[in-house]
Structure formats: structure tokens, C-alpha cells
Amino acid sequence: MTDKYAVIGNPVAHSKSPPIHAEFARQTGQDISYDRLLAPLDAFEATVRKFFDEGGKGLNVTLPFKHEAWRFSEAQGMAIGANAVNALKFERDKSGRGKISGYNTDGIGLLRDLRGNLGCGLEGKRILLMGAGGASYGVMEPLIREQPERLIVVNRTLGKALSLAAHFRTVLGVAQQNISALAYAALGDAQFDIVINATSAGLSDAMPPLPAGVFGPDALAYDMVYGKMTPFLRFARAGGARIADGTGMLVEQAAESFYLWRGVRPDTAPVIELLRRQAQG
Ligand code: NAP
């Protein structure tokens, strides 16, 4: 029997997850369907429960519900500290009791793209992370566990960056000199080996106020926004950095969800290549 999966969000029509999972299923011979599920803003949990009551096996969760999904699911692994869940798995035990487990695969998706696809190790590196929303919460723990020399978070609303850095220092017991938060204006002439844009600025062709000299020698600039040349990526290329958009992260986080649900790892490279070709039109 075909197992049902979907991505749930509001809005959700733009999501690229259905074609990605269709390609994974084709590759691996898994008998699944994967649709888009629009949840009313005030009825996320009810929509999830109905989907599972009707036989659904798993959901990816996108904006604006990742925190709400974390609140009502049984968070596992790195989702616990992330306060955000982007993959839900539904199981029943022998007595028929249902359990909804919550995972965060964004962080592992980013790491697989950085290390595996882009050949960029993080140990001993100076990392700048822009943004303090759900995406940043999702990637902080995996980044920290790679033992960078320093991880600085900058955000337009400084208070949110300070809270995020303090949260992960507490959760992971890391010292202030390794994880800190700053305002963009306080970056001065600091240089970084990896600059990650986890803001949504690129979606509206906006540019976070980064100083020009922020890229160290051989720096990598990574924008989580996918499928477009954002102002940040143009700025980074002009500053001599190597650039990458978030297509690889998108496909790698989907592959990790697929693995959690099906126990099979799809081949991500051809799917990344396909999305890149589609984005170029
Ligand atoms: P979010 O929770 O809404 O947070 C948005 C962040 O962007 C906030 O820190 C916000 O700063 C900042 N921001 C927005 N406009 C800005 C501007 N013009 N200048 C400077 N900062 C700005 O969103 P999210 O869930 O963290 O997602 C962020 C981005 O990552 C989205 O574009 C999403 O599509 C992308 N993403 C990609 C993947 C992938 O697989 N490739 C996965 C997850 C997320 P304030 O706090 O000051 O408002």
C-alpha cells in the first residue's frame, strides 16, 4: 500500500519538497505519495493529527510552524535544543497508541552540503551566521559540534541574536569566547572563513548590512535561500569569496527526512543538479 507523506506550511504552494521526494522515491523504489498540505494559521496541530488519523506516515514542516511542531511532538536528537522541528514521523506501538516524533534535519542538511558537496570542513574555522530565526536555531548545534574556532551570530534585531547565542551556550555548555552575538555595526574589520546567510533578506532582494572586508582569504559565502543569485551572493563574489546557494541544503535535509521515514538513503547529487538546471530556466 502507498504510504502518505506531505509538506505542511502556510503558504506551501511554492515548496519544492514534493518533486524532490518523488525523485527520491523513484530512485529507491519506495512506494510513497508526497503532497503539499496547507494548514490554517490557527489549526496547525489539528491538521497534523487529521493527516495522521487518516493514515499519513510523516510530514515535513515549513514556515511558520516549525516551533509549534517542536512544542507538541516528542522532539528527538538535535531538534530538542533547536526549539524547532522540520520533520514529523508518526508510528503506532503494538497496543495501537500513536506517537509523533519530531526531528530537525536542517542542520544536518547544511553540514552535508558544506562538508560533503562543497568540501568545506568547519573545524577550527571562523564562522559568521547571519539571522536569528528558525533556520539559525536549526543549524546552531550541528555547527558548534564541528568545533569551529569561533561562531558569531549577527542579526538586525540584536536581542534575538543575543538570546540565540545564550540559549546554545547553556544547552551545549560552550564558552562565551566560542559563541557570541553582535550587531552588524560591531563587526568592524573582523574576517571569517565561512559566512552563512540564514536571513530571509534575499527573498526580497535585500542585503544585510555587512562590512565589505568580512571575507577572509578563501572564504565561503553560503546563502540558505535557494535558486537565485541574492544580493548577498553578488556582494560575496565581488569580495572574492566562493559562493553557494541553499539548493544543496534543501535536498540534503529532504534526504535526511526520507532516511528517517524509510530507512534508505537516496542519491542527492542528481537531484541537486536537476534543481539547479530548473532554476537556471
Ligand atoms: P525567520 O524565522 O522568519 O527569520 C528570518 C530572519 O531573517 C530573521 O533573523 C530576520 O531578522 C532576518 N531578516 C529578514 N529580512 C532581513 C533584512 N532585510 N536584513 C537583515 N535581516 C533580515 O526565517 P527562517 O525560518 O529562519 O528562514 C530564513 C531563510 O532561510 C528563509 O529564506 C528560508 O527560506 C531559508 N531556509 C532555507 C533552508 C534550505 O533548506 N535551503 C532551510 C531553512 C530555511 P529580524 O530578527 O531582525 O527580523
Residues whose N, C-alpha, C, O or C-beta is under 5 A from the ligand:
A	BS01	NAP	D106 G131 A132 G133 G134 A135 S136 N155 R156 T157 K160 A198 T199 S200 A201 A206 M207 P208 M224 V225 Y226 G246 M249 L250
